């Protein structure tokens, strides 16, 4: 059994940033206290629901089988957007709701959510001609109540080519520039989990539900297995929320009151992205494109030193833990990008990483034989006969609304008086920044490296000072985890002490983007990270080797590319 060492407890204390209770204390509370609400699933919806409920005064427990954002919530297009393409399918309500949430998150988490300009080029014979695009963008701005970052702008052929010199000019008619926002999806999820913990919730990763506890046909909690020790804990809760996304039907199968249910409640849609060096496809703004392969909307997105190309959208029967990109997915994305940037001539060798996620679309959002692209992204809440509340569907942008709605349902289920949520006005952890530009300038000056300074502010917000303070106590922590990337060893120590990091994958895949930005998917960085984490987590030499081997398996599981016929 692993335990937290005295070394961890002796790390410099931050007077500004509260550390979560020790894992041992959280496990003890999980098994000994009674809760109003148990949330199963530590994706962005589950973490958001736990935070909302705790801030309303409910006694909350949150358990996640792997790590926060280990599924869909760390494998998105990293966008907070109104959903321009949803206009084509008539989902005006969702676009309106998403536009409001985009504006709200820009204020509640300015370090994690930042404005992003998009260019949509229009070619001769395109499915969406210029007049239709302009009409759609006018409606898009109207649905945001004309309070987007900036109003859309029409671009002539000359203006568009000046903005993106490498774009294919043959058949190009012009286009438009409009505005949405980018985010770090995994850290946005983590911020909600930390916010839940700081509001009093008992939050635990690497702990899964083995079975539900039913009394007289009603759910009263669950038996939870701690994956780090193998020990089981019975969690007593008056209400249970299933927020497991693509795993929702697995939890439903544990509910004996739903044994007769026919058909899945969630239908998975696989989305694949690839990353290439920015030097190989150096775009200015983000681009929204119609793939010449099948006409569906796709994005090319700037991501610091990298460019992201995505996404596919295909139905899948792959298990959520095993879903990966295939060679056919990679070929589709490369050929689509090359069609618009022929001089880039991207090849398979240019790809740094590829990954896939499953969008957990509500089965009710499909109409007849419609494909995943036209299925509704609106969320739904279902209550089983035993009282398990399940939330499905939705999108990253609207996670706060989904969390609000499911906590409202919990209040009704418990016959509690409604308490007004505060998540629409309370910043996420690290989001209490008055002037982001001033914070960025201060970090760059103190750290002495512009890229690292910017990264620290973007990742930790107002808490970056406390992270960097670790380097004053131990100068070795200022050394990079990966040469050429902005991540430092201090972040490994901070991850263990303040962000509930328990494994190398927690750190290198989700707290940081190392695995996405290195061709070995972080295997070399794992050795350096383990040097920092081992004494903090009580790993001896044998355990450290086991952890490194486990990381290699995780990296292959997530970033491996299947043969085209898989």
Protein Blocks (a to p, Z undefined) as FASTA:
>chain_A
ZZddfklmmpccdfkbccdddfklmmmmmmmmccfbdcehjbfklmmmmmmmmmnopacd
dddfkbghklmmlmcghiacehlmlmmnopamlmmmmmmmmmmmmmmmmmlpccdddddd
ddehiabdfklmmmmmmmmmmmnoopafbdcddddfklmmmmmmmbcfehpabdcddddd
dddfklmmmmmmmmmmmnopacdehiacfbdcdeehiacbdcdddfknopacddddfbdc
dfehjmmmmmmmmmmklmmpgcjfbdcdddddddddfklmccfbdcddddfklopacddd
dehjaccddddddddfbdfklgccdfklmmmmmmmmmmmmmmnopafklpmbdcdddddd
dfklpghjacfklpcfbdcddddfkopacdeejjfklmmmmmmmmmmmmmmmnopacddd
fklmpccehiacfblmlmmmmmmmmnopaklmmmmmmmnmmmlmmmmmmmmmmmmlmpcf
bghiabdfklmmmmmmmnopabfklmmmmmpmklmmcfklommmmmmmmmmmmmmnopaf
klmmmmmmmmmmmmmmmmpccdfkZZ
